[in-house]
Amino acid sequence: MKKSTYLIIILCLLLAACGSGAAEGGAELVREKYRSPVKLAANITADFGDRAGVYSIIYEHAQDTGVITIEKPDEIAGIKATVGEGGGTLEYDGLILETGKLAGTALTPIDAVPTMLATWSGGYMTDAGTERRKGIRCYRLTYSQTIDGAVVEQQAWFEMETLAPVYAETLVDGRLVISCEFTELS
């Protein structure tokens, strides 16, 4: 009886180790995929503490430049922000405003997706696993860093077959501040 119990425990540990290896392999595939050009649609919910904001954006990233087009809320729909290594611009209704290089560590709903992509392609991964999200088999990857004394953790779920992001969230000192539902466009 004891031998069979030990055998079951060993088999469970081996299966768990295999899942972890698969997730780590998936993490490397995700890292490589998001170093390439990508176009994503995201519905973003931001918790500001005293209120929440809901945004819809399209994000296109190619080479060292990203373009964010805001679709919702309607009051700011059509605004485009271009971000690159040399700085950024904000464009609306033909008017272009030079914004310069982005500095600081404050995360905003509009720069959430570019920040996530940068993390996916080169951030410090602290955990990897596999699980279902909305019935989809996913790699679940967790990244963590300390910014200005705050622990910023990002969790992201990627469809196993396509590596498309399904959902991601950002927590600051354990509090959920940004959540994103994704649709891959190309």
Backbone torsions as a table, in degrees:
resi	resn	phi	psi	omega
1	MET	NA	-43.7	-179.4
2	LYS	-66.5	-37.8	179.8
3	LYS	-62.8	-40.3	179.4
4	SER	-68.0	-35.2	177.2
5	THR	-64.7	-44.8	178.3
6	TYR	-63.4	-40.1	179.0
7	LEU	-62.0	-42.6	178.7
8	ILE	-63.8	-43.3	179.8
9	ILE	-62.6	-44.6	179.7
10	ILE	-63.1	-42.8	178.4
11	LEU	-62.6	-40.6	177.9
12	CYS	-62.8	-42.8	178.7
13	LEU	-64.0	-41.0	177.8
14	LEU	-64.3	-41.9	177.9
15	LEU	-64.0	-41.1	178.2
16	ALA	-62.7	-41.1	179.5
17	ALA	-64.4	-38.3	178.6
18	CYS	-64.1	-41.5	178.7
19	GLY	-63.4	-39.6	179.3
20	SER	-64.9	-42.0	178.2
21	GLY	-63.4	-40.0	177.7
22	ALA	-62.9	-42.2	-179.9
23	ALA	-65.9	-39.6	178.5
24	GLU	-66.7	-37.3	174.3
25	GLY	-64.0	-40.0	176.1
26	GLY	-63.0	-37.4	179.3
27	ALA	-62.3	-40.0	178.6
28	GLU	-67.2	-38.5	177.0
29	LEU	-63.8	-41.4	177.4
30	VAL	-61.5	-46.1	-179.7
31	ARG	-55.9	-46.1	-179.3
32	GLU	-67.7	-42.4	-178.0
33	LYS	-60.6	-42.4	-174.0
34	TYR	-88.5	11.6	166.2
35	ARG	-91.6	-7.8	-179.5
36	SER	-100.3	166.4	177.1
37	PRO	-57.1	144.5	-177.5
38	VAL	-150.2	152.2	174.4
39	LYS	-134.7	121.4	-176.6
40	LEU	-129.6	149.3	167.9
41	ALA	-109.6	139.8	-179.1
42	ALA	-139.5	137.7	168.7
43	ASN	-102.6	118.8	-171.5
44	ILE	-113.7	132.7	171.5
45	THR	-114.2	126.4	-179.1
46	ALA	-117.2	130.2	178.1
47	ASP	-102.2	109.0	-179.0
48	PHE	-89.3	5.9	-178.7
49	GLY	95.7	-60.2	-179.0
50	ASP	-96.1	-10.7	179.7
51	ARG	-160.3	164.7	177.1
52	ALA	-121.3	147.7	176.5
53	GLY	-122.1	145.5	178.7
54	VAL	-121.5	130.2	-175.3
55	TYR	-133.3	149.9	170.1
56	SER	-125.7	132.2	-178.6
57	ILE	-137.1	161.8	166.6
58	ILE	-115.8	132.5	178.5
59	TYR	-125.2	125.7	176.9
60	GLU	-119.5	128.1	179.6
61	HIS	-127.2	125.6	176.4
62	ALA	-144.2	134.8	-178.4
63	GLN	55.9	-121.8	-178.2
64	ASP	-109.3	22.2	-177.5
65	THR	-128.7	138.1	175.4
66	GLY	-122.9	143.2	177.8
67	VAL	-122.8	123.5	178.1
68	ILE	-106.9	123.8	174.6
69	THR	-114.0	122.6	-178.5
70	ILE	-85.2	128.3	177.9
71	GLU	-104.6	-32.8	177.6
72	LYS	-145.3	145.8	11.3
73	PRO	-74.8	158.4	-175.7
74	ASP	-56.7	-31.5	-177.7
75	GLU	-62.2	-25.9	-179.3
76	ILE	-122.4	12.9	179.7
77	ALA	-59.5	138.9	178.8
78	GLY	97.8	-15.2	177.7
79	ILE	-67.4	135.0	177.1
80	LYS	-119.0	136.1	174.2
81	ALA	-120.5	130.1	176.8
82	THR	-110.8	128.8	-177.7
83	VAL	-127.6	131.2	177.2
84	GLY	-147.6	-179.3	-178.6
85	GLU	-62.8	-29.7	-178.6
86	GLY	-85.3	1.3	-178.6
87	GLY	128.2	-158.4	-177.5
88	GLY	-149.3	165.7	174.8
89	THR	-134.0	154.9	175.3
90	LEU	-121.4	126.3	-174.3
91	GLU	-125.6	134.1	176.2
92	TYR	-152.2	127.1	175.5
93	ASP	51.5	43.3	176.6
94	GLY	85.6	-12.2	179.9
95	LEU	-93.2	132.1	178.8
96	ILE	-116.0	128.7	178.9
97	LEU	-114.1	122.7	178.8
98	GLU	-76.4	127.0	-178.1
99	THR	-107.2	-10.9	-179.8
100	GLY	73.2	-171.9	179.8
101	LYS	-69.0	143.4	175.8
102	LEU	-78.8	134.0	-179.6
103	ALA	-134.0	166.0	178.6
104	GLY	86.5	178.7	-175.8
105	THR	-119.5	4.7	-178.9
106	ALA	-67.5	126.2	179.3
107	LEU	-93.4	130.7	177.2
108	THR	-115.0	161.7	178.5
109	PRO	-59.9	-32.8	-176.0
110	ILE	-74.9	-34.2	178.4
111	ASP	-95.2	9.7	-179.1
112	ALA	-62.0	-46.2	-176.6
113	VAL	-68.1	-46.8	176.2
114	PRO	-59.3	-37.6	177.9
115	THR	-64.2	-41.7	178.1
116	MET	-63.0	-45.4	179.7
117	LEU	-60.0	-40.5	178.1
118	ALA	-63.1	-39.5	178.4
119	THR	-66.4	-46.4	-178.5
120	TRP	-60.9	-34.0	-176.2
121	SER	-88.6	-10.5	-178.2
122	GLY	-165.2	12.6	-178.1
123	GLY	-81.0	172.2	-179.6
124	TYR	-87.1	109.7	-179.0
125	MET	-83.7	130.3	-179.7
126	THR	-107.1	-15.5	-179.1
127	ASP	-159.6	150.1	177.1
128	ALA	-145.9	142.3	177.7
129	GLY	-159.1	-178.7	174.9
130	THR	-126.1	141.4	176.6
131	GLU	-164.8	168.9	178.1
132	ARG	-93.1	139.7	174.8
133	ARG	-131.2	117.2	-177.2
134	LYS	54.3	39.2	177.7
135	GLY	79.0	2.9	-178.1
136	ILE	-101.8	132.0	175.6
137	ARG	-71.1	123.6	-172.9
138	CYS	-132.3	153.6	161.2
139	TYR	-85.2	133.7	174.0
140	ARG	-111.0	118.2	-177.2
141	LEU	-117.8	139.8	179.6
142	THR	-121.9	133.1	179.1
143	TYR	-123.4	147.6	-179.1
144	SER	-144.8	145.0	174.4
145	GLN	-156.0	161.7	176.2
146	THR	-107.5	126.0	179.7
147	ILE	-126.7	121.8	-179.2
148	ASP	49.6	40.6	178.1
149	GLY	81.6	-3.9	179.5
150	ALA	-102.2	140.1	176.4
151	VAL	-84.8	117.4	-180.0
152	VAL	-108.0	117.7	-179.3
153	GLU	-118.2	136.4	177.4
154	GLN	-123.2	131.5	173.8
155	GLN	-116.8	138.9	-178.9
156	ALA	-140.6	142.4	178.9
157	TRP	-115.2	127.6	-178.1
158	PHE	-121.6	132.8	176.7
159	GLU	-58.8	129.6	-173.6
160	MET	-62.3	-39.6	-175.3
161	GLU	-74.0	-40.8	-173.6
162	THR	-107.7	-14.7	-174.4
163	LEU	66.4	13.0	176.8
164	ALA	-69.0	138.3	176.7
165	PRO	-68.5	139.3	178.4
166	VAL	-105.0	-47.3	-175.8
167	TYR	-155.4	148.0	174.9
168	ALA	-148.8	152.2	177.5
169	GLU	-143.1	151.0	177.9
170	THR	-121.1	129.1	178.3
171	LEU	-117.0	137.7	175.6
172	VAL	-117.1	119.1	-175.6
173	ASP	50.6	40.4	176.0
174	GLY	84.5	-3.7	-179.5
175	ARG	-101.5	127.7	179.0
176	LEU	-67.8	120.7	-179.6
177	VAL	-115.8	-28.1	-179.4
178	ILE	-136.8	132.6	170.0
179	SER	-132.0	142.7	-176.4
180	CYS	-133.0	131.7	169.0
181	GLU	-104.4	131.4	-173.0
182	PHE	-112.8	153.5	166.9
183	THR	-134.1	121.9	178.4
184	GLU	-81.3	130.2	-177.5
185	LEU	-98.8	-27.0	176.6
186	SER	-165.9	NA	NA
